Amino acid sequence: MEKKLLSAEDVANQIGCSVQHIYQMARKNKITHYRLGNYIKFPLNIIDEILKKSTSRENEV
């Protein structure tokens, strides 16, 4: 079973934010990520995870 991993650029493009924001979230361990040598990769379901977190924050207001 092959697991699809995305780059920070892919994730940023999908959710409409900056690449730096994605790296910042990973650095603070706010989103699931994998370090592969010098690379940081994100599982395919990370987009759903980010959108759920942002939606739940909007509902708290």
C-alpha positions in Angstrom: 0.0 0.0 0.0 1.5 3.3 -1.1 1.0 6.3 1.0 0.8 9.6 -0.9 2.8 12.4 0.7 2.5 16.1 -0.2 5.1 18.9 -0.2 4.4 22.1 1.8 3.9 23.8 -1.6 1.2 21.3 -2.5 -0.6 21.8 0.8 -0.4 25.6 0.7 -1.8 25.7 -2.9 -4.7 23.4 -1.9 -5.8 25.5 1.1 -4.8 28.9 -0.1 -2.2 30.0 2.4 1.5 30.6 2.3 4.2 27.9 2.3 5.8 29.6 5.3 2.5 29.2 7.2 2.5 25.5 6.5 6.1 25.2 7.7 5.3 27.2 10.8 2.4 24.9 11.7 4.6 21.9 11.2 7.4 23.4 13.4 4.9 24.0 16.2 3.5 20.4 15.7 0.0 21.7 14.9 -0.3 19.5 11.9 0.9 15.9 11.1 4.1 15.8 9.1 7.1 13.6 8.4 10.7 14.6 8.2 12.5 12.7 5.5 16.1 13.8 5.6 16.0 17.6 4.8 12.5 17.3 3.5 9.2 17.8 5.4 6.3 15.9 3.8 2.6 15.8 4.7 0.1 13.0 4.4 -2.7 13.4 1.8 -5.3 13.7 4.5 -3.6 16.8 6.0 -5.8 19.1 4.0 -8.9 17.7 5.7 -7.2 18.0 9.1 -6.3 21.7 8.5 -9.7 22.6 7.2 -11.5 20.8 10.2 -9.3 22.7 12.6 -10.0 26.1 11.0 -13.7 25.3 10.8 -13.9 24.4 14.4 -12.2 27.6 15.4 -14.7 29.7 13.4 -17.5 27.9 15.1 -16.1 28.8 18.6 -16.3 32.6 17.9 
